[in-house]
Amino acid sequence: MIHPRPFLFAAAAVFALGGTVIPARAELPPLIPREILFANPARTAPSLSPDGTRLAYLAGDGGDGAVLNIWVQTIGADDARQVTHDTHRGIFEYHWAWDNQHLLYVQDRDGDENWHLYSADLAGGEPRDLTPFPGVRADNLLADVNHPDEVLVGLNKRDPKFVDMYRIRLSTGEVTLETENPGDVDTWATDPDFRIRAATALDAGTNDTILRVRDSADGPWRDLVRWPFMDVGSVLYRKILDFTADGKGLIVQSPIGSEMTRLVILDIATGKELRELAADPRCDVWNVWWEPQAMINPKTHVVEAVGFDYLKPRWEVLDPAVAKDFERLRTAADGIFTVTGRSQDDATWMVRFESDVRPPRYEIYHRDTGKLEFLFADLPELANYTLAPMLPKVIPARDGLQLPSYLTLPVGVEPKNLPLVLAPHGGPWAQDDWVFDPWTQFLANRGYAVLQVNFRGSTGYGKNHLNAGNLQWGGNMLNDLTDAVHWAVDQGIADPSRIGIMGGSYGGYATLCGIAFTPDLYACAVDMVGPSNVKTLFASFPPYWSVRKVRWKRRVGDVEHDDAWNRKISPFYHADAIRAPLLIAHGSNDPRVMQSESDSIVEAMRKNDRDVTYVVYPDEGHGLGRAANNLDFMGRVEEFLAQHLGGRKEPWRQVEGTSAQVR
């Protein structure tokens, strides 16, 4: 996911025209209806078939976007047909199988994250559940161009704590155990023969990362390298990207030898670094949802390009064979681009373009001619509305740490004394980046400045930035957010009496900390699925997180055995200090942060006679997946912020199909 630089303070600028200075019009643009921003798009997520002749995409029943299903059509023909028929939650992630005949997708049950892997056969019939095991979670799906009838998938079938790898034959549904997890492996990787010969393990005592290999598909495992805990970024990042074509090297994201993570090749025999492929002194390799943004040829296993994301993403081309293609795509992009798929003969690519002020659009790129063929855009109705640029900023924390951040200002009004919403990201071992974000555009359109901060503990900016967040939940991680708010006030951008905070997951925890530990700073708060008691959060982790739990203890603190520390960093124990009104939402099936986390803080606030509105969604998990629930909650958010911060609002109305329960 490359771009013209957004202009600074567009709403407050003056423009010279024919020698006359004309002040900008101090008026917000028309309201963008919530339905446009938060309902499912009519079509989205197109994917190219391996033979390059067909297109799959997500759309609703009848194409209305209400519940997303998989559709398929021949490219250039008017023969679109629906191949799945879910009527409740919809499908959010799918892939073509290399056989051109099956579409693979995952679904859970109302947000419980026990994903099942399904296969839809384009010859007809009902989709097949390839992992029909109650309470078992499918994970780590691997496929290979030279083995089109097979996939490898991780299942915690043998033991809920450990993910073993199974080989599934698509034509028959046959499931066979491929590799058993000894208990510490987190991810797996296959060699050019599609055999599992590498793994990433976590030391149960130290949480050091171990790259483990074997010299044949049935040979013994051996530890290749050990990376110390303090050197490694997010444990969720896929460290092993691929084998080299000869099977003698591993392409990995390496944290060793540099402050920033680099892309390198390791010798599979010795673990020594053979070659650095790419690095950026300002940032790590670019990861999106913990997936490295590296384009690797599936047949040759050559790394063709790799992304880096310091304030804005950029591509570094490594293979001259694609240099011309990337230059053409850069020229065509008015933002950033990613190649999301390619045909088996590599003649045709699927390309996604987006920017901070434009939702994703999808085009087919023909390599022989250099021509782009437009398919469709997400949320095309937004072309009729004015969106707000996302301005990269680097904000100093009180101890001098530099915080890469983004400021989005409402268009059409002077950026002075505005109501501001601070939006801490989740994770916390993740990052905000420069991208189209419906939440941000929604808030800016309503008249709020929006501030997103990569506080210490965020990933993407090197090991020092990450490790500065160790043992700082409720401490310096919160201070970074406080300092960013003071920066916005000192710049004259934010009205100190109209500051709100809004986040989900860890961002919800940061929201609760903000109003509990700095109660004078915020006029109101919105929390989605945020933990309030860190000890009970730890106790509720799902079994398959067992190999990661040591990382949590080392980065957060041993809250299960140190009650004083837990009380210090848990907002639940400071609920009596909260004065700001709170709006809170939670899904009943959340496997990461149990609903009891929100129940507890709500009960504590009400016991102290504090203003809290609590909405529970019985058919949701860690976030809101159903469009009706998303629309319902964002309508409530809009009313709440308008009441307490004074922004604009579209009138709230009941949303048909929502499961919302106000408690």
SEMI-421322 format. One record per residue (C-alpha): x, y, z. Coordinates in steps of 0.1 Angstrom, whole numbers, plus 5000, padded with zeros to 4 digits. Layout:
% SEMI-421322
XYZ;...
This chain:
% SEMI-421322
500050005000;502650584974;501050934969;501251304966;502251474998;499051605016;498951975020;499452125054;496552305071;494552325039;491552475057;493552765070;495552845040;495353145018;495553104980;497053364956;494953404924;495953674899;497753864927;494753874949;494853694983;491553514989;490953375024;489753015027;485952975034;485452905071;482752645066;482752265070;481852055040;478551865038;477951585063;478951245050;476151005059;477150725084;475650475060;478350555034;481250525058;480250235080;477950005060;479549735040;480649845006;478649714976;481749534963;485249494978;488349284980;488649154944;491048864938;492448734905;492148364897;495448184892;494748144855;494048514852;490548474836;488248524865;487648764893;486348694928;485148964951;482949024982;479449164978;476149134996;473148924987;471849084955;474949304955;473549534982;476449495007;474249405037;476049065044;479249015024;479548695004;481948564977;481048634940;482848524909;482748644873;484748604841;486848914835;485249114807;481948934809;478649004825;478248664843;478648744880;477348474903;477148434940;479048134954;478448164991;475148245008;475848355044;472948555058;474248665092;477848765098;479348755063;482748665049;485748905054;488748705042;489048455014;491648324989;491748144955;493147794957;495947734932;493747474914;491447754900;488547554912;488147634949;487747954969;488947915005;487548135033;487448145071;484548215094;484048205131;480848205152;479748545162;483248675169;484548385190;487648355167;487547975165;487948005128;486947725105;488347695070;485747645043;486047565006;483547674979;483747454948;483047654917;481547344901;478647384925;477247244957;477347374993;480747495007;482647235026;483947285061;487447165058;488047185096;484747055111;486047025146;484047185174;486047445194;489047415172;490747715156;492247715120;495347925117;498547975096;497047875062;499847795036;499447714999;501847644971;501547704933;503047364926;500647174948;497247314937;495147044954;496647084988;496847335016;498447325050;496647465080;497347495117;494747345141;494747325179;492846995175;495146765196;495647015224;493847355227;497247525236;499247405206;498847455169;499847145149;500047155111;497646945089;497646875052;494246905036;493346765001;490847004985;489346754961;488446504989;488546705021;491046445036;492846585066;496146435078;498646545105;501746685089;503846815118;503246805155;503947115176;506447035205;504747305225;506647625217;506147685180;504247995170;504447985132;505647745104;507147775069;507447545039;510347485016;510147494977;508747134978;505847245001;507147055031;507347215066;511047265072;511147585093;509447725123;509448015147;509447915184;509248115216;511448015246;509047945274;511348105300;512748415283;510448455252;513548475231;512648395194;514148075180;514348005143;514147625140;514847425108;515247065096;517146935067;514446715053;510646685057;510946405082;514346495097;515046605133;514546975142;517547185152;517747545165;519247765138;519448105156;518248255188;517148625189;517048785224;513648905236;514849275237;515949255201;512749125186;509649335176;506149215177;506048845183;503048835159;505148945129;505848655105;509648635108;510248375081;509048495048;510248205025;513047965016;515348054987;514747854956;517647614963;516247544998;519547645014;518647995026;515848155047;514448495039;513648655072;512948985090;515949005111;516249235142;519949155146;522749385136;520649705135;518349925154;515649855127;514449525114;516049435081;515249185053;518048935050;518948585039;520248335065;522248025057;520047735067;523147525076;524847775100;522348055107;524848315095;523648615075;524448565038;523148885025;521149195034;518349245010;516949575022;516949815052;515850165062;517650345090;514350515101;511950225104;511449845103;510249645074;506649745067;504049505082;500349535078;498249335103;501549165112;502149045076;505449165060;504949375029;507449195007;506549084971;508048734966;507748554933;505848224942;507748024915;511248164917;511248254955;513048584946;512148894967;511149144941;510249444963;509949525000;508049805017;509150045045;506850275064;508350585080;505350825082;504350715047;504950385030;507350335002;508550044980;512149944975;512449744943;515049464945;514549274913;515149454880;512549234864;509749434881;511449774881;509449904851;506249774866;506649944899;507650274882;504450254861;502350184892;504050474911;503150704883;499550584882;499150604920;497750914937;498550754970;500050424978;499750084961;500049714968;500049424944;497449194960;497548914935;499148784903;498248524877;500248204874;501948324843;502748654860;501248844830;498449004851;498549164885;495749284908;496649624923;495049814952;495450194952;494550414981;495450734999;494550925031;491751105012;490550824990;489250474998;490750174981;490250124944;491149814924;492649774890;494049494869;497549564856;498649414823;502449384824;502949344786;501249674778;501649854811;497849934809;495649944840;492049834838;489749984865;487449744883;485749934911;486350134943;485250074979;482750334989;482450514955;479850754970;482750924988;483851074955;481051334961;482351444995;485451635008;487851425028;490551545052;494251495046;496251295072;499251505082;502351325094;503851485125;506751395148;505851495184;508451505212;507551325244;508551485278;511751265279;512751355243;511451035226;510151125192;506651005185;505650955148;502051075147;499251185124;497051485127;493851515107;492151845106;488551925096;488452085061;486952425057;487652585091;490652745106;492652485126;492552685158;490852605191;489152295177;487552005196;490051725194;489651345196;492751145206;492550805190;495150555205;495650245184;495149885196;497749625201;499649795217;502349625197;501049765164;501150105147;499050375131;500050455095;499050685066;495950525051;492350585044;490550545077;486750575080;486850655117;489250945111;487251085082;484051055101;485451255130;487051515109;483851565088;481951625121;484451905129;486951735152;490751735149;491951385152;495351285167;496850945163;500150875181;502650595178;503450605215;506350405229;505650035227;504350075191;505949865165;507549975132;510050225145;512850005159;513649815190;514350115212;510950265205;509249935212;511249855244;510650205258;507150075264;508249785286;506549805320;504950135310;501250045307;499450325325;502850495328;505050655301;502850495273;499950705287;502351005292;503151005255;499351045247;499051315273;502151495259;500651475224;497451635236;499451915253;501351965220;498052005201;496852265227;500252445227;500052465189;496752645192;494952355174;492952205202;490552365227;491752235261;488152215273;486952005244;489351695243;487951345239;489651015238;488450715218;489950365212;489449995210;491249695225;494549835240;493250175227;490250115249;492550045279;494450365271;491050545270;490150415304;493650505318;493250855303;490150935321;491150755353;494850875356;494551215339;490951305347;491351675341;492451625305;489351475289;485851595285;484551255274;485650905263;484650615241;485950265248;485449955227;486449615241;489149765264;490449575294;489949745328;491749495351;495049375336;495249075360;491848935349;492849015313;495848785316;493748515333;491348505304;493748465275;492748185252;494747855255;496447905221;498148215235;500148015259;503548045241;503048425239;502048485275;505648525287;506048825263;503048985280;504548935314;507949085303;506349385285;503449455309;504549315343;503649005363;500249125373;499148775382;501548765411;502149135419;498849265431;500249615439;501549655403;498249535389;496349785410;498650065399;498050005362;494449885361;491850155356;489249955375;490950035407;490950405399;487250435388;486550685416;488850935399;486950925367;484851235360;484451235322;481351075307;482050735291;480450545262;481550185262;480849885238;481649515241;480949195222;479748915243;481848655225;485148835228;487948575233;490748825239;489149075263;486148915281;482949115285;483449105322;486249365317;483649625306;481049495331;483549565359;484449925350;480750005343;479749865378;482550055395;481650385378;477950355386;478850275422;480650605422;477750785405;479650845373;478150895338;478550585317;476550445288;477050075282;476149885249;476549515246;476449325213;475648955219;476648845184;480049015184;483548945196;486649155197;485249445177;482149485156;481949275125;478349305115;477549625095;474249685114;476149685147;478849905134;476250155121;474450145154;477450205176;478850485154;475550665155;475750645193;479350775192;478251065170;475451165194;477751125224;480651335210;478251615198;476851635233;480151655251;482551815225;480152015204;480751875169;478251825142;475951525140;473651335117;470551255137;470650915154;468150655143;467450295151;469350055128;467449755115;469149425124;471449545152;471749335183;472649625205;471549595241;471849905263;472649795299;
